[in-house]
């Protein structure tokens, strides 16, 4: 998709939208483009600043999440069936408008292609999902609704069974090997994966904390510039390459 196509896609939606999160669309556009432009510039650096990218992503979050009366991001309740405690996104059409502004600016900032600009956006959304608990809004089209209803029915179908019971059932179905059994295996795999996702997300957050601590320590040692610091850097590198 070329830039003109992105602009056309935005133009089809924007005339019907006067504001997003209570802010007029012109202000939204200029602000999001500033964030997208700066994010591309930072991403393109050989040595990126995670702190700066985090700052830009935090600014972006304030535009793609629903806000309460105090301007704080809103979250689903603790007992929400699908996304407990996750951040509530703005509606899909508004999300796509902001995406268009961001990608357009990232392209202007030097992304080699529209696809490359899209990757900057996707990385920002991915980071916000893993580190802040953001949930991407779903399309309101018929296919998306049908898929959401199907997933909800499967959750209800397997709710009475523990994950261990589902794993045992999966083994039995695999042993049968017929088409119907294999179809049920796929359902069980999807349900088990859905249940395990929160744990995996937490593990990924823990890895990110460890990663940042390693980077911070490495920078301290580089700045120190002593023989002892060099030895620690080399030892750490060797430990991570085993």
C-alpha positions, 0 to 999 in steps of 0.5 A: 500500500502506497502513502496515497492509499493510506491517506485515502483510507483515512479520508473515508473515515475522518469526515464522519469523525469530529473528535476522538476521546473528546479532542477535535480530530485536527489536534489528534492528527497533529499530535499522533503524527508527532508521536509517529514521526519521533518513534520512527526516528528513534527506531531507526537509530543504531542505538535506540533509547528504550526510555524514549520509546517508552515515553512515546508509547505512553503518550500514544496510549493516552490516545488509543485507550478509553479515559475516565473523568480524571484522564486516566486509562480505564481497565476492564474489571478484575473478573472480566471473562476475557480481558481482566484488568486489561486496558479498555481500547477506544472503538475500532474506527477511531483506532484505525484513524490514529493508526493511519496518522501514525503510519503516515508520519512514520513514513514521512520520517524516513521509513523505507516503505509503508510496510516498514512504517506499519511495523513501527506502529505494530511494535508500539502496540505490541509493547503496550500490550505486553508492558501496559496491558493494552487490548487492541480493539476488534473490528465491528464487521460481521466476520469479526463479530462471528469469530468473537461469538464463536470464541465465546461459545468455545470458552463456555463449552470448555469452562467446566473442564480443568486444563489438565482434563483438557490435555488428557482429552486431547491425548485421547482424541489424537489417539483416535485420529479421525477428522472430527477428533482432530478438529476437536484437538484444535479447539482444545489447543486454542482454549489451553493457549487462551488460558495460559496467555496471562501467565505467558504475558507475565513471564514476558514482562519479567524477561523485559525487566531482566533485559532492561537491568542487563542493559543498564548495568552494561551501560554503567560498566562501559561508562566506568571504563576500568579493567574490572568493568571490562572483565565483567562485560566480557564475562557477561557476554560469554555467559549469554553466548553459551 
